[in-house]
Amino acid sequence: MSDTRSTIVRLLSNMASAKEIQQYLKRFSQLDAARFAVVKVGGAILRDELEALVSSLAFLQQVGLTPIVIHGAGPQLDEEMARAGIGKKTVGGLRYTDPAGLAVVRKVMQGENLRLVEALQAQGVRATSVTGGVFECGLLGRRKYGLVGKVERVHTAPIQAAIKVGSIPVIASLGETSGGQILNVNADWAANELVKTLRPYKIVFLTGTGGLLDGEGRVIDSINLSTDYEGLMAQPWLHSGMKLKIQQIHDLLMQLPPASSVSITRPDQLAKELFTHRGSGTLVRRGERVRRVTSWRRLDLKRLKALVESGFGRRLAADYFEKTKPYRVYVSEHYRAALILTLEGGLPHLDKFAVAEDAQGEGLGRAAWQVMRAENPRLFWRARRDNPVNDFYFDEADGCLKGEHWNVFWYGLDGWDQVMFAVDHCRARPATLKG
């Protein structure tokens, strides 16, 4: 028990506020157990970061959540094949598998599966080894690929049996024909088919890089496919492997409920990615399109009011829409994120930036912000000193003047006169949120 307690304390110390963690726990615990998360673990993670993986999975079980784990074993297979004197042959990115190679695949997959299960059990985590009976396959092409399977059906009974008793199912990417012939299955393909069947809220890919990387090698923190996909695919720095990965994620998410998302992160950052708004890796969502209007008449004010009140947890003044003249309003198509701009002294002013409580941490607010910022090269705004979004504002602003009640932020302003106008306006502007 002391080991478990120290694991939880260590993981929580890397996170944000208890309020954020409780918000996500509440959201996840309301899901059917089989719909919480599918976690895809690469062979390199099993080889190099097993301890961090076990700690993160132990934490999830301790807070009452049961992820479904599926793993590959690519590097281990390369080693064992070389040791057996079997040369590596790939066709279209897939490992050609003859009968001798299949014997090695089966041995390595089962061995890596049991190694992870035993490591989990050694830390007091309930885990079940599932090395067959899930992926029913046909041959992808015997002459071209050998004994490589294409998943035709996913049988969930072994997974449900484990979840029913609160045990983490650990699934090897081995398939079988209806006649019982074991087949090698690409782990990413197997994970995708598993996800399409279970339709989980979260899909997590654990990698050594900790996320998708941009042209300068930095982790891209969020991708909103509705607004970012076309521009991202046109980037010259997006190399073939990552481009294919983003295409696969796009195609996968388009077949899942809008609330589903993909997280790409490191094993030791799994809890932070799942339980904090800032996350730790790359969060990919279908997202929502963001539209811009310049008049209240083109908006559903009842839904907009509900959004603002949900985002801030306070009531909006009854006469807000009568007394506030909009300059530009950016709102996501399902009214889950909005930015309300007014024009003050010829300068755009951000009056409200609201993200619905159930959308916080999705990257939707950042996507809406980026649409707004692309059209507004100058902006000023204020935020209360204890606003949890202030870290984001500091990153986005050219400057900030802190005050007793309000921090005033700005970017793109010309000279000190405009900055002082912004500060004076923000300090004098009456509050429009009550409670």
Secondary structure, DSSP 8 states (H G I E B T S, - for coil): -HHHHHHHHHHHHTS--HHHHHHHHHHHHTS-GGGSEEEEE-HHHHHH-HHHHHHHHHHHHHTT---EEEE--HHHHHHHHHHTT----EETTEE-B-HHHHHHHHHHHHHHHHHHHHHHHHTT--EEEE-SSSEEEEES-HHHHBSBEEEEEE--HHHHHHHHTT-EEEEE-EEE-TT--EEE--HHHHHHHHHHHH--SEEEEE-SS-S-B-TTS-B--EEEHHHHHHHHHT-TT--HHHHHHHHHHHHHHTTS-TT-EEEEE-GGGHHHHHH-SS-SSEEEE----EEEESSGGGS-HHHHHHHHHHHHSSEE-TTHHHH---SEEEEETTSSEEEEEEEETTEEEEEEEEE-GGGTTSSHHHHHHHHHHHH-S-EEEEEETT-TTHHHHHHH-SEEEE-SSEEEEEES--HHHHHHHHHHHHHHS---EE-
